[in-house]
Amino acid sequence: MQLAVGESMATSDATAPVHALVLLGDNFYPDGLHANEAVARIRASLVRPYCRFLRFDGPEAAEVEPACEIPRADRRPVPLFATLGNHDHLTPESPDQQRAITQRFFSNWRMSAGIAEVYELPGGVSLVVFDSDPIFEGADATPLADALHASRGPWRILAAHHPIANRSRVSEVARHARYRRSVLDAVAASGVEVQLMLAGHHHNLQLLAMDAPAPRLHAISGGGSGARSMPRSDPRRLVGFEEPGFLRVDLVDGLGLPKRPRLVVTLYGLPGFLGRLAGRGPRVLAHRWVDLAGRVGE
């Protein structure tokens, strides 16, 4: 399924080029990246699905590049920002093994050495990527507040593995409530506005609305593997789909009258099997936008 999602992402990029990719954790499922299997797992979990976007220029790149089936002339490397998921933390060496990918294989792989890091993108977009698992387990969220405070903006996007907007699994209710409060406190302490949050963890696609000081629009894109069900009722959910896919965020100059710049989040599902054979692109499932003032619309 991950290969099909990667193919659809490449198709979307060919139609309208992207500036960056964001991986929202659980990059090496089910228990992280073991040192003794790094080459094989990187070939399978990164190179095969995402090789259009990778820059094979590290000292060990020759060990993984043969898994890329796309001709070099058709590749288009862009920064690939990745955060860790709870499964990436299950093996002790996994976080450091993933952070070392930049030095070993691809120079355009980006993963923070700490809990949070800011990446400044074109158009005044500050992408703040943070490792949510330590905070989910009770770690101090001050580094997240510091990263947000240091971001330039005016557009700010949080990216992490664990969502804050939706209802949790029964086994995670208490930890999720504490985690959500920690993230919201960090946003409030930063003194800046955050328009959008991206998260994974749940194996489906959702768009949800939240009240300030939270990011007003919350997008869950955990559709890179087998889809799973979601709670049937959630007052925050705007739309939800129990199927594989991905999301795309576009900064547009304006929609409607009066025109205002907006971040448009689009959920994409995969074409059917016959559609993929026919070379069809991904299906638009839904979209929502958020503006600088935090207004959300369709």
ChimeraX commands (.cxc) that place a marker at each C-alpha (Angstrom):
marker #1 position 0.00,0.00,0.00 radius 0.5
marker #1 position 2.85,2.39,0.80 radius 0.5
marker #1 position 4.16,1.94,-2.75 radius 0.5
marker #1 position 0.78,2.91,-4.20 radius 0.5
marker #1 position 0.63,5.98,-1.95 radius 0.5
marker #1 position 4.13,6.98,-3.03 radius 0.5
marker #1 position 3.21,6.58,-6.69 radius 0.5
marker #1 position 0.17,8.82,-6.24 radius 0.5
marker #1 position 2.28,11.43,-4.45 radius 0.5
marker #1 position 4.70,11.40,-7.38 radius 0.5
marker #1 position 1.79,11.87,-9.78 radius 0.5
marker #1 position 0.52,14.83,-7.76 radius 0.5
marker #1 position 4.00,16.37,-7.80 radius 0.5
marker #1 position 4.29,15.93,-11.56 radius 0.5
marker #1 position 1.03,17.81,-12.00 radius 0.5
marker #1 position 1.82,20.61,-9.53 radius 0.5
marker #1 position 5.37,20.49,-8.07 radius 0.5
marker #1 position 5.78,20.58,-4.31 radius 0.5
marker #1 position 8.44,22.39,-2.28 radius 0.5
marker #1 position 8.84,19.67,0.36 radius 0.5
marker #1 position 7.60,16.35,1.72 radius 0.5
marker #1 position 6.70,15.65,5.35 radius 0.5
marker #1 position 6.68,12.15,6.87 radius 0.5
marker #1 position 4.58,12.05,10.04 radius 0.5
marker #1 position 6.22,9.20,11.91 radius 0.5
marker #1 position 6.21,5.42,12.12 radius 0.5
marker #1 position 8.65,5.59,9.25 radius 0.5
marker #1 position 9.88,2.06,9.95 radius 0.5
marker #1 position 6.99,-0.05,11.08 radius 0.5
marker #1 position 6.47,-1.96,13.37 radius 0.5
marker #1 position 9.43,-1.43,15.71 radius 0.5
marker #1 position 11.76,1.18,14.25 radius 0.5
marker #1 position 15.05,0.94,12.38 radius 0.5
marker #1 position 17.49,-1.70,13.61 radius 0.5
marker #1 position 21.17,-1.05,12.90 radius 0.5
marker #1 position 21.70,-4.49,11.37 radius 0.5
marker #1 position 18.92,-4.07,8.83 radius 0.5
marker #1 position 19.20,-0.38,7.96 radius 0.5
marker #1 position 20.08,-0.80,4.28 radius 0.5
marker #1 position 17.31,-3.30,3.55 radius 0.5
marker #1 position 14.67,-1.31,5.43 radius 0.5
marker #1 position 15.68,2.01,3.86 radius 0.5
marker #1 position 15.47,0.44,0.41 radius 0.5
marker #1 position 11.98,-0.89,1.17 radius 0.5
marker #1 position 10.46,1.90,3.27 radius 0.5
marker #1 position 12.01,5.04,1.76 radius 0.5
marker #1 position 13.64,4.41,-1.60 radius 0.5
marker #1 position 10.96,2.36,-3.32 radius 0.5
marker #1 position 7.97,4.57,-2.42 radius 0.5
marker #1 position 9.65,8.00,-2.39 radius 0.5
marker #1 position 12.70,7.76,-4.66 radius 0.5
marker #1 position 11.38,10.49,-6.99 radius 0.5
marker #1 position 12.04,12.95,-4.17 radius 0.5
marker #1 position 15.38,11.66,-2.80 radius 0.5
marker #1 position 18.86,12.98,-3.51 radius 0.5
marker #1 position 21.21,10.00,-3.59 radius 0.5
marker #1 position 24.46,11.75,-2.69 radius 0.5
marker #1 position 25.61,10.21,0.60 radius 0.5
marker #1 position 28.70,8.00,0.93 radius 0.5
marker #1 position 26.54,4.86,1.18 radius 0.5
marker #1 position 23.92,5.89,-1.40 radius 0.5
marker #1 position 25.06,3.19,-3.85 radius 0.5
marker #1 position 23.78,0.56,-1.42 radius 0.5
marker #1 position 20.19,1.78,-1.65 radius 0.5
marker #1 position 19.82,3.61,-4.97 radius 0.5
marker #1 position 19.33,0.41,-7.06 radius 0.5
marker #1 position 15.92,0.01,-5.34 radius 0.5
marker #1 position 14.76,3.19,-7.12 radius 0.5
marker #1 position 12.90,2.28,-10.31 radius 0.5
marker #1 position 12.56,5.87,-11.54 radius 0.5
marker #1 position 15.16,7.06,-14.10 radius 0.5
marker #1 position 17.46,9.76,-12.77 radius 0.5
marker #1 position 16.17,12.25,-15.33 radius 0.5
marker #1 position 12.65,11.87,-13.90 radius 0.5
marker #1 position 13.58,12.42,-10.27 radius 0.5
marker #1 position 12.98,15.73,-8.50 radius 0.5
marker #1 position 14.62,15.89,-5.06 radius 0.5
marker #1 position 13.03,18.19,-2.50 radius 0.5
marker #1 position 13.60,18.55,1.27 radius 0.5
marker #1 position 12.05,15.61,3.08 radius 0.5
marker #1 position 11.17,16.47,6.67 radius 0.5
marker #1 position 10.56,13.48,8.93 radius 0.5
marker #1 position 9.52,13.08,12.54 radius 0.5
marker #1 position 9.53,9.99,14.72 radius 0.5
marker #1 position 6.44,7.99,15.65 radius 0.5
marker #1 position 5.78,5.80,18.66 radius 0.5
marker #1 position 6.81,2.69,16.71 radius 0.5
marker #1 position 10.08,4.39,15.72 radius 0.5
marker #1 position 10.93,4.61,19.42 radius 0.5
marker #1 position 10.41,0.91,20.16 radius 0.5
marker #1 position 13.98,-0.01,19.25 radius 0.5
marker #1 position 16.56,1.92,21.32 radius 0.5
marker #1 position 18.90,2.63,18.41 radius 0.5
marker #1 position 16.12,3.54,15.97 radius 0.5
marker #1 position 15.99,7.36,16.52 radius 0.5
marker #1 position 19.75,7.77,16.07 radius 0.5
marker #1 position 19.76,5.39,13.10 radius 0.5
marker #1 position 17.09,7.51,11.42 radius 0.5
marker #1 position 18.86,10.78,12.18 radius 0.5
marker #1 position 22.04,9.35,10.60 radius 0.5
marker #1 position 20.29,8.79,7.26 radius 0.5
marker #1 position 21.32,12.32,6.19 radius 0.5
marker #1 position 25.01,11.56,6.60 radius 0.5
marker #1 position 24.80,8.09,5.06 radius 0.5
marker #1 position 22.36,8.15,2.16 radius 0.5
marker #1 position 20.37,11.31,1.29 radius 0.5
marker #1 position 21.42,14.89,2.01 radius 0.5
marker #1 position 17.82,16.13,1.67 radius 0.5
marker #1 position 16.53,14.02,4.60 radius 0.5
marker #1 position 15.79,16.27,7.60 radius 0.5
marker #1 position 15.15,15.06,11.15 radius 0.5
marker #1 position 15.58,17.13,14.30 radius 0.5
marker #1 position 18.30,16.16,16.76 radius 0.5
marker #1 position 16.01,17.21,19.61 radius 0.5
marker #1 position 12.31,17.44,20.37 radius 0.5
marker #1 position 11.51,20.30,17.98 radius 0.5
marker #1 position 13.03,22.19,15.07 radius 0.5
marker #1 position 11.89,25.00,12.78 radius 0.5
marker #1 position 12.26,24.86,9.01 radius 0.5
marker #1 position 11.57,28.02,7.06 radius 0.5
marker #1 position 9.84,27.35,3.71 radius 0.5
marker #1 position 9.00,29.66,0.80 radius 0.5
marker #1 position 6.07,32.06,1.14 radius 0.5
marker #1 position 6.56,32.85,4.82 radius 0.5
marker #1 position 5.69,29.32,5.94 radius 0.5
marker #1 position 7.36,28.09,9.13 radius 0.5
marker #1 position 7.20,24.31,9.48 radius 0.5
marker #1 position 7.73,23.30,13.11 radius 0.5
marker #1 position 8.39,19.57,13.29 radius 0.5
marker #1 position 8.42,17.95,16.72 radius 0.5
marker #1 position 8.91,14.49,18.17 radius 0.5
marker #1 position 5.60,13.97,19.91 radius 0.5
marker #1 position 6.33,10.61,21.54 radius 0.5
marker #1 position 8.44,11.96,24.45 radius 0.5
marker #1 position 5.80,14.63,25.13 radius 0.5
marker #1 position 3.07,11.99,24.87 radius 0.5
marker #1 position 4.94,10.05,27.55 radius 0.5
marker #1 position 5.27,13.11,29.80 radius 0.5
marker #1 position 8.40,15.00,28.70 radius 0.5
marker #1 position 8.62,18.78,29.02 radius 0.5
marker #1 position 7.20,20.60,25.98 radius 0.5
marker #1 position 9.26,23.77,26.49 radius 0.5
marker #1 position 11.44,23.00,23.42 radius 0.5
marker #1 position 8.28,23.10,21.31 radius 0.5
marker #1 position 7.31,26.50,22.72 radius 0.5
marker #1 position 10.83,27.78,22.06 radius 0.5
marker #1 position 10.79,26.54,18.47 radius 0.5
marker #1 position 7.44,28.18,17.80 radius 0.5
marker #1 position 8.60,31.44,19.35 radius 0.5
marker #1 position 11.69,31.41,17.11 radius 0.5
marker #1 position 9.71,30.77,13.93 radius 0.5
marker #1 position 9.35,33.66,11.47 radius 0.5
marker #1 position 5.85,33.02,10.15 radius 0.5
marker #1 position 3.39,34.50,9.51 radius 0.5
marker #1 position 2.18,31.06,8.47 radius 0.5
marker #1 position 2.96,28.30,10.96 radius 0.5
marker #1 position 2.39,24.59,10.53 radius 0.5
marker #1 position 2.98,22.08,13.33 radius 0.5
marker #1 position 3.92,18.55,12.23 radius 0.5
marker #1 position 4.06,15.60,14.62 radius 0.5
marker #1 position 3.05,11.97,14.88 radius 0.5
marker #1 position 0.36,12.19,17.56 radius 0.5
marker #1 position -2.76,14.27,16.83 radius 0.5
marker #1 position -4.31,16.54,19.42 radius 0.5
marker #1 position -7.78,17.13,17.97 radius 0.5
marker #1 position -9.45,13.76,17.72 radius 0.5
marker #1 position -10.61,11.27,20.28 radius 0.5
marker #1 position -7.98,8.78,21.45 radius 0.5
marker #1 position -7.89,5.04,21.65 radius 0.5
marker #1 position -9.26,3.81,24.96 radius 0.5
marker #1 position -5.79,2.74,26.10 radius 0.5
marker #1 position -4.40,6.23,25.48 radius 0.5
marker #1 position -7.09,8.52,26.90 radius 0.5
marker #1 position -5.19,9.77,29.96 radius 0.5
marker #1 position -1.86,10.20,28.15 radius 0.5
marker #1 position -3.59,11.87,25.20 radius 0.5
marker #1 position -5.31,14.41,27.45 radius 0.5
marker #1 position -1.98,15.27,29.10 radius 0.5
marker #1 position -0.23,15.46,25.72 radius 0.5
marker #1 position -2.90,17.72,24.24 radius 0.5
marker #1 position -2.66,20.07,27.20 radius 0.5
marker #1 position 1.14,20.16,26.93 radius 0.5
marker #1 position 1.01,21.06,23.24 radius 0.5
marker #1 position -1.68,23.70,23.75 radius 0.5
marker #1 position 0.28,25.20,26.65 radius 0.5
marker #1 position 3.39,25.31,24.44 radius 0.5
marker #1 position 1.47,27.10,21.69 radius 0.5
marker #1 position 0.08,29.61,24.18 radius 0.5
marker #1 position 3.51,30.16,25.77 radius 0.5
marker #1 position 5.13,30.79,22.39 radius 0.5
marker #1 position 3.04,33.93,21.84 radius 0.5
marker #1 position 2.50,33.17,18.14 radius 0.5
marker #1 position -0.42,32.03,16.02 radius 0.5
marker #1 position -0.45,28.53,14.54 radius 0.5
marker #1 position -2.90,27.96,11.71 radius 0.5
marker #1 position -2.47,24.27,10.93 radius 0.5
marker #1 position -1.34,21.01,12.52 radius 0.5
marker #1 position -0.41,17.84,10.62 radius 0.5
marker #1 position -0.37,14.46,12.36 radius 0.5
marker #1 position -0.42,10.74,11.68 radius 0.5
marker #1 position -0.77,7.88,14.19 radius 0.5
marker #1 position -4.31,6.95,13.19 radius 0.5
marker #1 position -4.44,4.96,9.97 radius 0.5
marker #1 position -6.97,7.08,8.13 radius 0.5
marker #1 position -7.52,10.57,6.71 radius 0.5
marker #1 position -9.29,13.31,8.67 radius 0.5
marker #1 position -9.76,17.07,8.80 radius 0.5
marker #1 position -10.83,18.51,12.15 radius 0.5
marker #1 position -11.50,21.97,13.60 radius 0.5
marker #1 position -10.28,23.24,16.97 radius 0.5
marker #1 position -10.72,26.37,19.07 radius 0.5
marker #1 position -7.93,28.85,19.82 radius 0.5
marker #1 position -5.19,28.73,21.04 radius 0.5
marker #1 position -4.97,25.42,19.19 radius 0.5
marker #1 position -4.22,25.34,15.47 radius 0.5
marker #1 position -7.66,25.97,14.03 radius 0.5
marker #1 position -7.34,23.31,11.34 radius 0.5
marker #1 position -5.99,19.87,12.19 radius 0.5
marker #1 position -5.21,17.30,9.50 radius 0.5
marker #1 position -4.54,13.60,10.11 radius 0.5
marker #1 position -2.75,11.80,7.32 radius 0.5
marker #1 position -2.04,8.28,8.50 radius 0.5
marker #1 position -3.13,6.64,5.27 radius 0.5
marker #1 position 0.24,5.32,4.11 radius 0.5
marker #1 position -0.58,1.82,5.34 radius 0.5
marker #1 position -3.63,-0.31,5.93 radius 0.5
marker #1 position -6.63,1.88,6.78 radius 0.5
marker #1 position -8.35,1.56,10.15 radius 0.5
marker #1 position -11.69,2.70,11.49 radius 0.5
marker #1 position -12.29,5.95,13.37 radius 0.5
marker #1 position -14.82,6.84,16.10 radius 0.5
marker #1 position -18.25,7.20,14.55 radius 0.5
marker #1 position -18.94,10.51,16.25 radius 0.5
marker #1 position -16.46,13.29,16.87 radius 0.5
marker #1 position -17.77,16.86,17.14 radius 0.5
marker #1 position -14.46,18.28,15.87 radius 0.5
marker #1 position -14.31,16.19,12.70 radius 0.5
marker #1 position -15.16,18.00,9.49 radius 0.5
marker #1 position -14.54,15.03,7.20 radius 0.5
marker #1 position -12.99,11.60,7.58 radius 0.5
marker #1 position -12.12,8.68,5.32 radius 0.5
marker #1 position -11.14,5.15,6.27 radius 0.5
marker #1 position -8.90,4.54,3.29 radius 0.5
marker #1 position -5.26,4.91,2.25 radius 0.5
marker #1 position -4.02,8.18,0.81 radius 0.5
marker #1 position -2.14,11.35,1.67 radius 0.5
marker #1 position -2.67,15.06,2.10 radius 0.5
marker #1 position -1.28,18.09,0.33 radius 0.5
marker #1 position -0.94,21.64,1.68 radius 0.5
marker #1 position -0.88,24.56,-0.76 radius 0.5
marker #1 position -0.43,28.24,0.04 radius 0.5
marker #1 position -2.68,30.12,-2.37 radius 0.5
marker #1 position -2.88,33.85,-2.96 radius 0.5
marker #1 position -6.60,34.05,-2.55 radius 0.5
marker #1 position -9.97,32.38,-3.01 radius 0.5
marker #1 position -13.27,34.12,-3.55 radius 0.5
marker #1 position -14.02,37.75,-2.74 radius 0.5
marker #1 position -12.44,39.46,-0.95 radius 0.5
marker #1 position -9.31,37.51,-1.79 radius 0.5
marker #1 position -7.18,36.44,1.17 radius 0.5
marker #1 position -4.12,34.18,1.26 radius 0.5
marker #1 position -4.96,30.76,2.62 radius 0.5
marker #1 position -3.48,27.38,3.36 radius 0.5
marker #1 position -5.53,24.82,1.46 radius 0.5
marker #1 position -5.40,21.25,2.76 radius 0.5
marker #1 position -6.54,18.56,0.34 radius 0.5
marker #1 position -7.08,14.90,1.22 radius 0.5
marker #1 position -6.33,12.46,-1.58 radius 0.5
marker #1 position -7.35,8.84,-1.95 radius 0.5
marker #1 position -5.76,6.34,-4.28 radius 0.5
marker #1 position -7.25,5.44,-7.63 radius 0.5
marker #1 position -8.65,1.94,-7.79 radius 0.5
marker #1 position -6.55,-0.98,-9.00 radius 0.5
marker #1 position -7.70,-0.60,-12.60 radius 0.5
marker #1 position -7.23,3.17,-12.33 radius 0.5
marker #1 position -3.65,2.70,-11.23 radius 0.5
marker #1 position -3.05,0.35,-14.14 radius 0.5
marker #1 position -4.45,3.03,-16.45 radius 0.5
marker #1 position -2.13,5.64,-14.94 radius 0.5
marker #1 position -4.85,7.70,-13.28 radius 0.5
marker #1 position -3.90,10.16,-10.59 radius 0.5
marker #1 position -5.10,10.32,-6.99 radius 0.5
marker #1 position -8.73,11.18,-6.19 radius 0.5
marker #1 position -9.63,14.38,-4.33 radius 0.5
marker #1 position -11.64,13.33,-1.29 radius 0.5
marker #1 position -12.10,16.68,0.45 radius 0.5
marker #1 position -10.43,19.99,1.13 radius 0.5
marker #1 position -10.59,22.79,3.66 radius 0.5
marker #1 position -8.72,26.07,4.01 radius 0.5
marker #1 position -7.49,28.18,6.88 radius 0.5
marker #1 position -6.45,31.83,6.68 radius 0.5
marker #1 position -4.05,33.90,8.80 radius 0.5
marker #1 position -6.85,34.87,11.15 radius 0.5
marker #1 position -7.67,31.21,11.82 radius 0.5
marker #1 position -10.91,31.16,9.86 radius 0.5
marker #1 position -11.67,27.74,8.39 radius 0.5
marker #1 position -13.73,27.23,5.26 radius 0.5
marker #1 position -14.49,24.84,2.43 radius 0.5
marker link #1:1,2 radius 0.2
marker link #1:2,3 radius 0.2
marker link #1:3,4 radius 0.2
marker link #1:4,5 radius 0.2
marker link #1:5,6 radius 0.2
marker link #1:6,7 radius 0.2
marker link #1:7,8 radius 0.2
marker link #1:8,9 radius 0.2
marker link #1:9,10 radius 0.2
marker link #1:10,11 radius 0.2
marker link #1:11,12 radius 0.2
marker link #1:12,13 radius 0.2
marker link #1:13,14 radius 0.2
marker link #1:14,15 radius 0.2
marker link #1:15,16 radius 0.2
marker link #1:16,17 radius 0.2
marker link #1:17,18 radius 0.2
marker link #1:18,19 radius 0.2
marker link #1:19,20 radius 0.2
marker link #1:20,21 radius 0.2
marker link #1:21,22 radius 0.2
marker link #1:22,23 radius 0.2
marker link #1:23,24 radius 0.2
marker link #1:24,25 radius 0.2
marker link #1:25,26 radius 0.2
marker link #1:26,27 radius 0.2
marker link #1:27,28 radius 0.2
marker link #1:28,29 radius 0.2
marker link #1:29,30 radius 0.2
marker link #1:30,31 radius 0.2
marker link #1:31,32 radius 0.2
marker link #1:32,33 radius 0.2
marker link #1:33,34 radius 0.2
marker link #1:34,35 radius 0.2
marker link #1:35,36 radius 0.2
marker link #1:36,37 radius 0.2
marker link #1:37,38 radius 0.2
marker link #1:38,39 radius 0.2
marker link #1:39,40 radius 0.2
marker link #1:40,41 radius 0.2
marker link #1:41,42 radius 0.2
marker link #1:42,43 radius 0.2
marker link #1:43,44 radius 0.2
marker link #1:44,45 radius 0.2
marker link #1:45,46 radius 0.2
marker link #1:46,47 radius 0.2
marker link #1:47,48 radius 0.2
marker link #1:48,49 radius 0.2
marker link #1:49,50 radius 0.2
marker link #1:50,51 radius 0.2
marker link #1:51,52 radius 0.2
marker link #1:52,53 radius 0.2
marker link #1:53,54 radius 0.2
marker link #1:54,55 radius 0.2
marker link #1:55,56 radius 0.2
marker link #1:56,57 radius 0.2
marker link #1:57,58 radius 0.2
marker link #1:58,59 radius 0.2
marker link #1:59,60 radius 0.2
marker link #1:60,61 radius 0.2
marker link #1:61,62 radius 0.2
marker link #1:62,63 radius 0.2
marker link #1:63,64 radius 0.2
marker link #1:64,65 radius 0.2
marker link #1:65,66 radius 0.2
marker link #1:66,67 radius 0.2
marker link #1:67,68 radius 0.2
marker link #1:68,69 radius 0.2
marker link #1:69,70 radius 0.2
marker link #1:70,71 radius 0.2
marker link #1:71,72 radius 0.2
marker link #1:72,73 radius 0.2
marker link #1:73,74 radius 0.2
marker link #1:74,75 radius 0.2
marker link #1:75,76 radius 0.2
marker link #1:76,77 radius 0.2
marker link #1:77,78 radius 0.2
marker link #1:78,79 radius 0.2
marker link #1:79,80 radius 0.2
marker link #1:80,81 radius 0.2
marker link #1:81,82 radius 0.2
marker link #1:82,83 radius 0.2
marker link #1:83,84 radius 0.2
marker link #1:84,85 radius 0.2
marker link #1:85,86 radius 0.2
marker link #1:86,87 radius 0.2
marker link #1:87,88 radius 0.2
marker link #1:88,89 radius 0.2
marker link #1:89,90 radius 0.2
marker link #1:90,91 radius 0.2
marker link #1:91,92 radius 0.2
marker link #1:92,93 radius 0.2
marker link #1:93,94 radius 0.2
marker link #1:94,95 radius 0.2
marker link #1:95,96 radius 0.2
marker link #1:96,97 radius 0.2
marker link #1:97,98 radius 0.2
marker link #1:98,99 radius 0.2
marker link #1:99,100 radius 0.2
marker link #1:100,101 radius 0.2
marker link #1:101,102 radius 0.2
marker link #1:102,103 radius 0.2
marker link #1:103,104 radius 0.2
marker link #1:104,105 radius 0.2
marker link #1:105,106 radius 0.2
marker link #1:106,107 radius 0.2
marker link #1:107,108 radius 0.2
marker link #1:108,109 radius 0.2
marker link #1:109,110 radius 0.2
marker link #1:110,111 radius 0.2
marker link #1:111,112 radius 0.2
marker link #1:112,113 radius 0.2
marker link #1:113,114 radius 0.2
marker link #1:114,115 radius 0.2
marker link #1:115,116 radius 0.2
marker link #1:116,117 radius 0.2
marker link #1:117,118 radius 0.2
marker link #1:118,119 radius 0.2
marker link #1:119,120 radius 0.2
marker link #1:120,121 radius 0.2
marker link #1:121,122 radius 0.2
marker link #1:122,123 radius 0.2
marker link #1:123,124 radius 0.2
marker link #1:124,125 radius 0.2
marker link #1:125,126 radius 0.2
marker link #1:126,127 radius 0.2
marker link #1:127,128 radius 0.2
marker link #1:128,129 radius 0.2
marker link #1:129,130 radius 0.2
marker link #1:130,131 radius 0.2
marker link #1:131,132 radius 0.2
marker link #1:132,133 radius 0.2
marker link #1:133,134 radius 0.2
marker link #1:134,135 radius 0.2
marker link #1:135,136 radius 0.2
marker link #1:136,137 radius 0.2
marker link #1:137,138 radius 0.2
marker link #1:138,139 radius 0.2
marker link #1:139,140 radius 0.2
marker link #1:140,141 radius 0.2
marker link #1:141,142 radius 0.2
marker link #1:142,143 radius 0.2
marker link #1:143,144 radius 0.2
marker link #1:144,145 radius 0.2
marker link #1:145,146 radius 0.2
marker link #1:146,147 radius 0.2
marker link #1:147,148 radius 0.2
marker link #1:148,149 radius 0.2
marker link #1:149,150 radius 0.2
marker link #1:150,151 radius 0.2
marker link #1:151,152 radius 0.2
marker link #1:152,153 radius 0.2
marker link #1:153,154 radius 0.2
marker link #1:154,155 radius 0.2
marker link #1:155,156 radius 0.2
marker link #1:156,157 radius 0.2
marker link #1:157,158 radius 0.2
marker link #1:158,159 radius 0.2
marker link #1:159,160 radius 0.2
marker link #1:160,161 radius 0.2
marker link #1:161,162 radius 0.2
marker link #1:162,163 radius 0.2
marker link #1:163,164 radius 0.2
marker link #1:164,165 radius 0.2
marker link #1:165,166 radius 0.2
marker link #1:166,167 radius 0.2
marker link #1:167,168 radius 0.2
marker link #1:168,169 radius 0.2
marker link #1:169,170 radius 0.2
marker link #1:170,171 radius 0.2
marker link #1:171,172 radius 0.2
marker link #1:172,173 radius 0.2
marker link #1:173,174 radius 0.2
marker link #1:174,175 radius 0.2
marker link #1:175,176 radius 0.2
marker link #1:176,177 radius 0.2
marker link #1:177,178 radius 0.2
marker link #1:178,179 radius 0.2
marker link #1:179,180 radius 0.2
marker link #1:180,181 radius 0.2
marker link #1:181,182 radius 0.2
marker link #1:182,183 radius 0.2
marker link #1:183,184 radius 0.2
marker link #1:184,185 radius 0.2
marker link #1:185,186 radius 0.2
marker link #1:186,187 radius 0.2
marker link #1:187,188 radius 0.2
marker link #1:188,189 radius 0.2
marker link #1:189,190 radius 0.2
marker link #1:190,191 radius 0.2
marker link #1:191,192 radius 0.2
marker link #1:192,193 radius 0.2
marker link #1:193,194 radius 0.2
marker link #1:194,195 radius 0.2
marker link #1:195,196 radius 0.2
marker link #1:196,197 radius 0.2
marker link #1:197,198 radius 0.2
marker link #1:198,199 radius 0.2
marker link #1:199,200 radius 0.2
marker link #1:200,201 radius 0.2
marker link #1:201,202 radius 0.2
marker link #1:202,203 radius 0.2
marker link #1:203,204 radius 0.2
marker link #1:204,205 radius 0.2
marker link #1:205,206 radius 0.2
marker link #1:206,207 radius 0.2
marker link #1:207,208 radius 0.2
marker link #1:208,209 radius 0.2
marker link #1:209,210 radius 0.2
marker link #1:210,211 radius 0.2
marker link #1:211,212 radius 0.2
marker link #1:212,213 radius 0.2
marker link #1:213,214 radius 0.2
marker link #1:214,215 radius 0.2
marker link #1:215,216 radius 0.2
marker link #1:216,217 radius 0.2
marker link #1:217,218 radius 0.2
marker link #1:218,219 radius 0.2
marker link #1:219,220 radius 0.2
marker link #1:220,221 radius 0.2
marker link #1:221,222 radius 0.2
marker link #1:222,223 radius 0.2
marker link #1:223,224 radius 0.2
marker link #1:224,225 radius 0.2
marker link #1:225,226 radius 0.2
marker link #1:226,227 radius 0.2
marker link #1:227,228 radius 0.2
marker link #1:228,229 radius 0.2
marker link #1:229,230 radius 0.2
marker link #1:230,231 radius 0.2
marker link #1:231,232 radius 0.2
marker link #1:232,233 radius 0.2
marker link #1:233,234 radius 0.2
marker link #1:234,235 radius 0.2
marker link #1:235,236 radius 0.2
marker link #1:236,237 radius 0.2
marker link #1:237,238 radius 0.2
marker link #1:238,239 radius 0.2
marker link #1:239,240 radius 0.2
marker link #1:240,241 radius 0.2
marker link #1:241,242 radius 0.2
marker link #1:242,243 radius 0.2
marker link #1:243,244 radius 0.2
marker link #1:244,245 radius 0.2
marker link #1:245,246 radius 0.2
marker link #1:246,247 radius 0.2
marker link #1:247,248 radius 0.2
marker link #1:248,249 radius 0.2
marker link #1:249,250 radius 0.2
marker link #1:250,251 radius 0.2
marker link #1:251,252 radius 0.2
marker link #1:252,253 radius 0.2
marker link #1:253,254 radius 0.2
marker link #1:254,255 radius 0.2
marker link #1:255,256 radius 0.2
marker link #1:256,257 radius 0.2
marker link #1:257,258 radius 0.2
marker link #1:258,259 radius 0.2
marker link #1:259,260 radius 0.2
marker link #1:260,261 radius 0.2
marker link #1:261,262 radius 0.2
marker link #1:262,263 radius 0.2
marker link #1:263,264 radius 0.2
marker link #1:264,265 radius 0.2
marker link #1:265,266 radius 0.2
marker link #1:266,267 radius 0.2
marker link #1:267,268 radius 0.2
marker link #1:268,269 radius 0.2
marker link #1:269,270 radius 0.2
marker link #1:270,271 radius 0.2
marker link #1:271,272 radius 0.2
marker link #1:272,273 radius 0.2
marker link #1:273,274 radius 0.2
marker link #1:274,275 radius 0.2
marker link #1:275,276 radius 0.2
marker link #1:276,277 radius 0.2
marker link #1:277,278 radius 0.2
marker link #1:278,279 radius 0.2
marker link #1:279,280 radius 0.2
marker link #1:280,281 radius 0.2
marker link #1:281,282 radius 0.2
marker link #1:282,283 radius 0.2
marker link #1:283,284 radius 0.2
marker link #1:284,285 radius 0.2
marker link #1:285,286 radius 0.2
marker link #1:286,287 radius 0.2
marker link #1:287,288 radius 0.2
marker link #1:288,289 radius 0.2
marker link #1:289,290 radius 0.2
marker link #1:290,291 radius 0.2
marker link #1:291,292 radius 0.2
marker link #1:292,293 radius 0.2
marker link #1:293,294 radius 0.2
marker link #1:294,295 radius 0.2
marker link #1:295,296 radius 0.2
marker link #1:296,297 radius 0.2
marker link #1:297,298 radius 0.2
view
